[in-house]
Amino acid sequence: MKRNAAYRVMASTVVAVGVGSGTLDGMKVRVDQSICTGCELCVGMSPKLFKMSDALSAQAIREEVPRELVEECRDTADACPVLAIEVSGV
């Protein structure tokens, strides 16, 4: 009995974080323009998440991070040489 109860709790937790919605609720990314040096590392690592602006600094293409790009987003933020990429939520 306890095993089934635990499964139900886990299943409801999975639903709560947005399975099927395409994004994880609350996971957001942004680039601090005042820190970015325009090295383009993030654009090379994650072209679906980042692009270069007209001011030659990186910018997030979208604020919400799609579920399938969460790990890539975190890896890219960790690789930024000046830590200009801010990831919040989940």
C-alpha positions as CSV (number, residue, x, y, z in Angstrom):
1,M,0.0,0.0,0.0
2,K,2.7,2.5,0.9
3,R,4.5,1.9,-2.3
4,N,1.4,2.9,-4.4
5,A,0.8,6.0,-2.2
6,A,4.4,7.1,-2.9
7,Y,3.9,6.6,-6.6
8,R,0.8,8.8,-6.6
9,V,2.7,11.6,-4.8
10,M,5.5,11.4,-7.3
11,A,3.1,11.3,-10.3
12,S,1.3,14.4,-9.0
13,T,4.6,16.2,-8.5
14,V,5.6,15.5,-12.1
15,V,2.4,16.9,-13.4
16,A,2.8,20.0,-11.2
17,V,6.1,20.9,-12.9
18,G,4.6,21.0,-16.3
19,V,4.8,17.6,-18.1
20,G,3.3,18.1,-21.5
21,S,3.5,21.9,-21.4
22,G,6.9,22.0,-23.1
23,T,8.5,24.2,-20.4
24,L,9.3,23.8,-16.8
25,D,7.2,26.3,-14.8
26,G,9.4,29.0,-13.6
27,M,12.7,28.2,-15.4
28,K,13.9,31.5,-17.0
29,V,17.1,32.8,-18.5
30,R,18.4,36.3,-19.2
31,V,21.8,37.9,-20.1
32,D,23.1,40.7,-18.0
33,Q,24.0,43.2,-20.8
34,S,26.2,45.2,-18.5
35,I,28.5,42.2,-17.9
36,C,28.4,40.4,-21.3
37,T,31.6,40.8,-23.4
38,G,30.1,39.5,-26.6
39,C,32.4,36.5,-26.9
40,E,29.5,34.5,-28.5
41,L,30.2,31.3,-26.5
42,C,26.6,31.1,-25.5
43,V,25.4,31.5,-29.1
44,G,27.7,28.7,-30.2
45,M,26.7,26.4,-27.4
46,S,22.9,27.1,-27.4
47,P,21.7,28.8,-30.6
48,K,18.1,28.0,-29.8
49,L,18.4,30.0,-26.6
50,F,20.8,32.9,-27.4
51,K,21.6,35.3,-30.2
52,M,23.7,38.4,-30.6
53,S,22.1,41.8,-30.3
54,D,22.7,44.8,-32.5
55,A,24.9,46.1,-29.7
56,L,27.2,43.1,-30.1
57,S,26.2,41.5,-26.8
58,A,24.3,38.2,-26.3
59,Q,20.6,38.1,-25.4
60,A,18.2,35.4,-24.6
61,I,15.9,34.6,-27.5
62,R,13.1,33.7,-25.1
63,E,12.7,34.1,-21.3
64,E,11.1,30.7,-20.7
65,V,13.4,27.8,-21.1
66,P,11.8,24.8,-23.0
67,R,12.0,21.6,-21.0
68,E,14.3,19.9,-23.6
69,L,16.8,22.7,-23.3
70,V,17.1,23.0,-19.5
71,E,20.4,21.0,-19.2
72,E,21.9,22.8,-22.2
73,C,20.9,26.2,-20.7
74,R,22.5,25.4,-17.3
75,D,25.7,24.1,-19.0
76,T,25.9,27.3,-21.1
77,A,25.4,29.5,-18.1
78,D,28.2,27.7,-16.3
79,A,30.5,28.1,-19.3
80,C,30.0,31.9,-19.6
81,P,33.5,33.3,-18.9
82,V,32.0,36.4,-17.2
83,L,28.9,34.8,-15.6
84,A,26.6,37.1,-17.5
85,I,23.9,34.4,-18.0
86,E,21.3,34.3,-15.2
87,V,19.2,31.2,-14.8
88,S,16.3,31.4,-12.3
89,G,13.6,29.0,-11.1
90,V,13.6,25.2,-11.1
